[in-house]
Amino acid sequence: MARPPIALSIGEPAGIGPEIAARAWQRLGARLPFFVIGDPAHLAGHGAPVVEIAAPREAVTVASKGLPVLPHPFPSSAIPGRPNPQNAQSVVDVIARGVDLVMRGEASALTTGPIHKKALIDGADFRFPGHTEYLAHLAGVERVVMMLACPELRVVPVTIHIALSAVPGALDKALLNDTIRITHEALRRDFGIAAPRMAVAGLNPHAGEGGAMGSEDIEVITPVIAALRAEGLALSGPHSADTMFHAGARAGYDAAIAMYHDQALIPIKTLDFSGGVNVTLGLPFIRTSPDHGTAFDIAGHGVADPTSLVAALEMAKDMAVARAAGGGAR
């Protein structure tokens, strides 16, 4: 029996989502069946024939003919670069529909198109900090973890979208412990790594240099690493972050744990700016996303690069295969 296809929520239809969905189908076709949840009218005219389907399973057989679309009518047209508040609730509803389909096993994973938070606040009174928090709410999960991944690197920021000045106060032992545990389990279950190796960055320059440049590395990070290593987790650190991301260092771990947003995202965007994938760990289903936004400035110009979306779909497929196999295979 064929594996269920991957669901792709369209995201903000006035952004580059419809265009990169069409271009992803042009690259993948029947090799990796996926279907878009969205308004067929928003997806037409982007270089791929649109094939409406009545159920997700049909995507497997029609993917060779065109871009499979599970229709979800929106109340208004989509003008590139100009988000319409009238469409905001439908954007939110499409995400929820995708979660429902993957939770019921009709899709093997959920890949999400980029959304525009302000448009959702203006048009749908969206009360979540972002996409990830809404997905966690729908799944009934208290804590999830963001991973950025490409073939050369997997990196997890412990704190995410907060001011740099707020990071030391937000970084505590419980948060760091949970982040490492969730990452360890996901590497086993969704990436097929039997004994994951993780390298943990310090917060301060030179990992605090013995307390000379901050106490967090000694007081917060080191005790958590020691406790988890005593349980058998393969952890090293805290490392000076400026020595963690060259090729030789990356060969020694399966994922890096960073303390804040830019410490994690600068190295991966330097290594693979177009192909990075955002993965949400800790959900009861697989969720990936391209690592970019709606790009209103280029929407409708025919120049949007689908590389990150293609990578997100391919990673979702690989994770689904690993999860179905039971994880921890190697």
C-alpha positions in Angstrom: 0.0 0.0 0.0 1.4 3.4 -1.0 2.4 5.7 1.9 0.0 8.6 2.4 1.1 11.8 0.6 2.5 14.9 2.4 0.0 17.7 3.1 1.2 21.2 2.2 -0.8 24.1 3.8 -0.8 27.0 1.4 0.0 29.7 4.0 -0.5 33.3 2.9 -1.8 33.2 -0.6 -0.6 36.8 -1.4 3.0 35.7 -0.8 5.2 33.3 -2.7 3.5 30.2 -1.4 1.4 29.4 -4.5 4.4 30.0 -6.8 6.8 27.8 -4.9 4.2 25.1 -4.5 3.9 25.0 -8.3 7.6 25.0 -8.8 8.1 22.3 -6.2 5.7 20.1 -8.1 7.7 20.8 -11.3 10.8 19.4 -9.6 9.2 16.5 -7.7 6.2 15.4 -9.7 5.2 11.8 -8.9 8.6 11.1 -7.3 7.4 12.6 -4.1 3.6 13.0 -4.0 2.2 15.9 -2.0 -1.0 17.9 -2.1 -1.8 21.5 -1.4 -4.6 22.5 0.8 -5.8 25.8 -0.5 -8.0 27.6 -3.0 -7.4 26.3 -6.6 -7.9 29.8 -8.0 -4.9 31.0 -6.0 -2.7 28.2 -7.4 -3.6 28.5 -11.0 -1.3 30.4 -13.4 2.0 29.6 -11.7 3.3 27.1 -14.3 1.8 23.9 -13.0 -1.6 22.3 -14.1 -3.9 22.2 -11.1 -5.7 18.9 -10.4 -8.4 19.1 -7.8 -8.7 16.0 -5.6 -11.5 14.9 -3.3 -9.3 13.0 -0.8 -5.6 13.1 0.0 -4.9 9.5 -1.2 -5.8 10.7 -4.8 -2.6 12.8 -4.8 -0.5 9.6 -5.2 -2.1 8.8 -8.6 -2.5 12.3 -10.0 0.8 13.8 -9.0 2.3 12.7 -12.4 -0.4 14.9 -14.2 -0.4 18.1 -12.2 -0.3 19.8 -8.8 -2.8 18.0 -6.6 -5.0 20.5 -4.7 -7.5 19.6 -2.0 -9.9 22.5 -2.4 -10.4 24.9 0.5 -12.2 28.0 -0.9 -11.0 31.4 0.4 -13.5 34.3 0.5 -11.3 36.6 -1.7 -8.8 36.6 -4.5 -5.1 36.8 -3.8 -3.2 39.8 -5.1 0.6 39.2 -5.0 2.2 41.3 -2.3 -1.0 42.5 -0.8 -2.4 40.3 1.9 -6.2 40.6 2.3 -7.6 40.4 5.9 -10.7 38.7 4.4 -8.5 35.6 3.7 -6.8 35.5 7.1 -9.3 33.1 8.8 -9.0 30.7 5.9 -5.2 30.7 6.2 -5.7 29.6 9.8 -8.3 27.1 9.0 -6.1 25.5 6.3 -3.4 24.9 8.9 -5.9 23.3 11.3 -7.2 21.1 8.4 -3.7 19.9 7.6 -3.1 19.0 11.3 -6.4 17.1 11.3 -5.5 15.1 8.2 -2.0 14.2 9.4 -3.3 13.3 12.9 -5.9 10.9 11.2 -3.2 9.3 9.1 -4.5 10.6 5.8 -1.2 12.5 5.3 2.2 11.2 6.3 3.5 14.6 7.3 2.6 18.3 7.2 4.7 20.9 5.5 3.5 24.4 6.0 3.7 27.3 3.6 4.9 30.7 5.0 2.3 32.8 6.8 2.3 36.5 7.7 1.5 37.0 11.3 0.3 40.6 11.1 -2.2 39.7 8.4 -3.5 36.9 10.7 -3.8 39.3 13.6 -5.6 41.9 11.6 -8.0 39.5 9.9 -8.4 36.6 12.2 -7.4 37.9 15.7 -4.6 35.3 15.7 -3.4 35.0 19.3 -0.4 32.8 18.9 3.3 34.0 18.7 3.7 32.1 15.5 3.0 29.1 13.4 4.8 26.7 15.7 2.9 27.7 18.8 -0.4 27.3 17.0 0.5 23.8 15.9 1.5 22.9 19.4 -1.9 24.2 20.6 -3.8 22.1 18.0 -1.8 19.0 19.0 -2.3 19.6 22.7 1.5 19.7 23.4 3.0 22.1 26.0 6.5 22.4 24.7 8.0 21.9 21.3 11.4 22.6 19.9 12.5 24.4 16.7 15.2 22.7 14.6 16.9 24.2 11.5 18.3 21.5 9.3 20.2 21.0 6.0 22.5 18.2 4.9 25.5 19.8 6.6 24.0 20.7 9.9 21.1 20.3 12.3 20.9 23.0 15.0 18.4 23.8 17.7 18.1 27.2 19.5 17.0 26.9 23.1 15.6 30.4 23.2 14.0 31.7 20.0 12.3 35.0 19.2 13.2 37.1 22.2 15.6 40.1 22.6 19.2 39.2 23.2 19.1 41.0 26.5 16.3 38.6 27.6 18.2 35.4 26.8 20.1 35.0 30.1 16.9 35.4 32.1 15.0 33.0 29.9 17.7 30.3 29.8 17.1 28.0 32.8 17.9 24.4 33.6 14.3 23.1 32.9 14.1 24.7 29.5 17.6 23.5 28.5 16.9 20.0 29.8 13.6 19.7 28.0 15.1 21.0 24.7 17.9 18.5 24.8 15.6 15.6 25.7 13.1 16.5 22.9 15.9 16.8 20.4 17.4 13.5 21.5 14.1 11.7 21.1 13.4 13.3 17.7 16.9 12.3 16.4 16.1 8.7 17.3 12.5 8.6 16.1 12.4 10.9 13.1 16.0 10.8 11.8 16.8 7.1 12.5 19.9 7.8 14.6 20.2 5.1 17.3 22.6 6.9 19.6 22.4 10.7 18.8 25.5 12.8 19.6 24.8 16.4 20.6 27.2 19.3 21.0 26.0 22.1 23.4 27.1 25.6 22.9 27.9 28.0 25.7 26.0 31.2 26.1 28.9 33.6 26.6 32.1 34.1 24.5 34.5 31.2 25.1 31.7 29.5 27.0 32.3 32.0 29.8 36.0 31.3 30.1 35.7 29.8 33.6 33.3 32.4 34.8 35.4 35.4 33.7 32.8 36.3 31.0 29.5 35.2 32.6 28.3 32.6 35.1 25.5 31.0 33.1 27.8 28.4 31.4 28.9 27.2 34.8 25.7 27.5 36.8 23.1 26.5 34.2 24.5 24.7 31.2 27.2 22.5 32.7 25.0 20.9 35.4 22.3 20.0 32.8 24.9 18.4 30.5 26.4 16.5 33.5 23.0 15.2 34.6 21.9 14.0 31.1 25.3 12.5 30.4 24.9 10.5 33.6 21.7 9.1 32.1 23.6 8.0 29.0 23.0 10.8 26.6 26.0 11.5 24.3 26.5 15.2 25.1 29.6 17.4 24.9 30.1 21.0 26.0 29.5 23.7 26.8 31.6 24.7 23.7 32.7 28.1 22.6 30.2 28.7 19.8 32.9 30.1 17.5 34.6 26.7 17.2 31.5 24.5 16.8 30.5 25.0 13.1 33.5 24.3 10.9 33.5 21.1 9.0 35.7 19.2 11.4 33.6 20.1 14.4 30.4 19.2 12.6 31.6 15.7 12.0 31.6 15.0 15.7 27.9 15.5 16.4 24.4 14.9 14.9 22.9 18.1 16.2 24.1 21.3 17.8 22.2 22.9 20.7 22.5 26.7 20.6 21.5 29.1 23.3 19.8 31.8 21.2 18.4 32.5 17.8 21.3 34.0 15.9 23.8 31.6 17.4 21.8 28.9 15.7 20.7 30.5 12.5 23.8 32.3 11.3 25.8 29.1 10.8 23.0 27.2 9.0 22.1 30.1 6.7 25.8 30.6 5.9 26.1 26.9 5.0 22.9 26.6 3.0 20.9 29.8 2.7 18.4 28.5 0.2 18.0 24.9 1.3 17.5 25.1 5.1 14.4 23.5 6.6 12.5 24.5 9.7 11.4 21.3 11.7 9.2 21.3 14.7 10.2 18.6 17.2 8.0 17.3 19.9 4.7 17.1 18.0 2.8 13.9 17.6 3.1 14.3 13.8 5.9 15.4 11.4 6.0 19.1 10.5 8.5 20.8 8.3 8.5 24.2 6.7 10.7 26.2 4.3 13.1 28.5 6.2 11.8 31.8 4.8 8.8 34.1 4.9 6.1 35.2 2.5 8.5 37.5 0.5 5.8 39.9 -0.5 8.4 42.0 -2.4 8.9 39.3 -5.0 5.5 37.7 -5.0 4.0 37.5 -8.5 7.3 38.3 -10.2 8.0 34.7 -11.2 11.4 34.6 -9.5 10.7 32.8 -6.2 13.1 30.0 -5.4 11.4 26.7 -4.3 14.6 25.1 -3.1 13.8 25.4 0.6 10.2 24.1 0.1 11.5 21.1 -1.9 14.0 20.4 0.8 11.2 20.6 3.4 9.0 18.2 1.5 11.9 15.8 1.0 12.9 15.9 4.7 9.2 15.3 5.7 9.2 12.2 3.5 12.5 10.9 5.0 11.2 11.6 8.6 8.0 9.8 7.8 9.9 6.8 6.6 12.1 6.8 9.7 9.1 7.2 12.1 7.2 4.4 10.4 10.3 2.1 10.7 10.4 2.7 14.4 13.3 5.2 14.6 16.8 4.5 15.9 17.7 2.4 12.9 21.3 3.5 12.8 
